[in-house]
Amino acid sequence: MRRVTWCMAAAVLIAGACSTTNEAPEVAVLPDYSAQVADLPTASDDRSLPDVSPDDPVGAYGFSRYVYQRQGDEIVATLIEGPLGPQVRCQQLAQQCSYLELQAIYEAGGEVPDYLQMDRNTLGELVDQLARVEAAVLQYETLDDACAAGLVISSAQSANMGIHVTDPGAGFGFNPDRPQMILFAKDGGERIPRLNIGRCDGDEFIGEDGFQPVGAVFNLQLTEDHPDAFAGELDNWHVHHNTCAGGTVENASDANSEAEVNATTATPEQCRAGGGTFVPVMPSWMMHAYVVPEFDPQGGVFAMFNPNVWPLASSPGELLAIRTVGNDNAVAAPIINFSFGNVVANVDETIRFGNADGVPHTVTAGSAINPRPDEFDSGLMGTGATFDVSFDEPGNYQIFCILHPEMQATVVIN
């Protein structure tokens, strides 16, 4: 038997109470984040926020139109994503919404799945647009190519996203052949600050080796109406609010420790103290398009974060201390860089999974091809959320993440 405790910390999730039971949850039910924000007052237009804010954190990136998070003692909006009214989203494991999957559906010539909410002609137009974006991205094989074309490196490397390399000549119009930014990333295992990445020196890139193109970013002028750009309704464009751009911030509980700024939870004071710039509203609609086949994301071509792009973060020790709840009697099992790590415990010993990534995960029994959520399932865990489980028999137990099925591990119980 598994004994399970779940405690959802307030991050992108709504805060919840902790409870303990000797019974495993009967079904795995992920929160309906769209429903959570449905009761908020209707905004005046697509780009604006409701007049009233919720009392607690609510929503999740890629799952709801609004995301409200805690910054210090305040609950503030950090994202608007999609148009007013219903949005078309790929949120279920069985839904096929990546670039290669959309290509395959169209080329198969059969019925278009209902969840895409588009006819065959529209899907064909979308696939053609994405092919043009792919060509635009892959013309830059290296950062040398980007420098030679006049592009400018404009950000640090973000986990599961990469660095933003801006094309100053792209303007603010929508053109699949010329996105406003190209995303590059490299396999490294550590976050690379902006100043350590390098720079363009004429046609040559001077800096870190190993960057590869992974996708594109489109930036359109911020207007009241949601952009009508890619064919169909899958492209939920977003606007960032109350965001810290760049910098590092001291961990308040340990003056000798530094942690990467969480761009959406740092207060203005923390942001400025860490050398960042606090931006109340980013003045543009933004959209990511992961169109490089090598990095095709399970979460969809327009996902904000891509688990197939290398996740880079601060050290596991710092993340565990900052983002998970300490307990000397529990085996710490931090989820870092889209990995459960090696989990070994004894019979009846509590294992505490803590999500130290910047995106939600689950801890679910079984695997993507043989899920067993009836045995145990954490539900959706935001940053800082914990989930406890223990086993009363020795053996090897499989776990995986429902949202990112490539995340799999074996828990060894002695």
Buried (B, 14 or more C-beta within 10 A) or exposed (E): EBBBBBBBBBBBBBBBEEEEEEEBBEEBEBBEBBEBBEEBEEBEEBBBBBEEBBEBBBBBBBBBBBBBBBBEEEBBBBBBBBBBEEBBBBBEEEBBBBBBBBBEBBEEEEEBBEBBEBEEEBBBBBBEBBBBBBEBBBEBEBBBBBBBBEBBBEBBBBBBBBBBBBBEEBEEEBBBEBBBBBBBBBEEEEBBBBEEBBBBEEEEBEBBEEBBBBBBBBBBEBEEEBBEBBBBBBBBBBBBBBBBBBBBBBBEEEEEBBBBBBBBBBBBEBBBBBEBEBBEBBEBBBBBBBBBEEBBBBBBBBBBBBBBBBBBBBEBEBBBBBBBBEEEEBBBBBBBBBBBBEBBBEEEBBBBBBBBBBBBBBBBBBBBEEBBBEBBBBBBBBBBBBBBBBBEEEEEBBBBBBBBBEBBBBBBBE
